Amino acid sequence: MASSYKRILVTGGCGFIGSNFVRMQLAEHPEVELTNLDALTYAGNPDNLADLVDEPRYSFVKGDVADRALVGRLFEKGGFDAVVHFAAESHVDRSIADASPFLKTNVVGTQTLLDAARLAGVRRFVHVSTDEVYGTLGPVDPAFTEETPLAPNSPYSASKAGSDLLVRAAFHTHGQNVVVTRCSNNYGPYQFPEKLIPLFITNALADLPVPVYGDGMQVRDWIHVLDHCRGVDAALRRGEAGHVYNFGGRSERFNLDVTRAVLRLVGKPESLIKYVTDRPGHDRRYAVDCSKAERQLDWKPTTTFEHGLAETVAWYKANASWVERVKSGAYREASRGGRRKAG
């Protein structure tokens, strides 16, 4: 039977996946009250939730998950039943250039939240991670399962693996009620246009080159963000303490095929494709076995990649002003996103 959590702290709720999760929770769970803790770094966009400014069940706190004093005060006052921890530095290229922000947010921030949640008696802590902690697969290797050893290959994925292990330690050392989720590549509305699909959509719409790493034959498993959010919700309400759950779309695609599909949907020629030097340490293939989540959480992906990609392209076309505010940096001038609680 699903557990009921009324007061939920969501970290990183102004980001791509977090903002979609906030919207889903408020729409599908009328009893839920959400507090969103977000530092509003470059990928935290208050425009993503600007229409919730007058929503009585939603409040916003600007703050860093690694700020122990702020986090402690927030938990003392919040009375939270559960934490859903999305906040993370997540762009691989940025981690290659400078890993230090990834260590602060992903490792120190996660431990800060775990400590505060334990001291406050929070009943459930969901840590949202990534399939990248498993490393890379060969062309015919079986998909990652929850038992696959961690073998991260980038500073980003190494920092996420570190945070996963801290969550595991909180369960085994302190008996905290924690669950870890690991997902494949997400796509959908509100995704910051440095990631492959929104970058290629927005570049193609502007007749700019779409940069493909190496030969473009890297393989990724794609999951629509709303399928992922439903999975996180299922883990929150039905997941077993101490367990890991993988979420994937059962939709492996070569990056080059995804690029061509985007160009077809946007109505632009393949001549926009520009092959660039491959990323250092670029993982060749990810694939996720999500059968455990399907068995134990009564969850499965429902959006086909073809349908989801078409909807995503249509969303970016219809939200040109959102794209322009992101690309110009104007979104960073905004400080809205809900009523602010004292932090």
Secondary structure, 3 states (H helix, E strand, C coil): CCCCCCEEEEECCCCHHHHHHHHHHHHHCCCCEEEEEECCCCCCCHHHHHHHCCCCCEEEEECCCCCHHHHHHHHHHHCCCEEEECCCCCCHHHHHHCCHHHHHHHHHHHHHHHHHHHHHCCCEEEEEEEHHHHCCCCCCCCCECCCCCCCCCCHHHHHHHHHHHHHHHHHHHHCCCEEEEEECEEECCCCCCCCHHHHHHHHHHCCCCEEEECCCCCEEEEEEHHHHHHHHHHHHHHCCCCCEEEECCCCEEEHHHHHHHHHHHHCCCHHHEEEECCCCCCCCECCECCHHHHHHHCCCCCCCHHHHHHHHHHHHHHCHHHHHHHHHCHHHHCCCCCEECCC
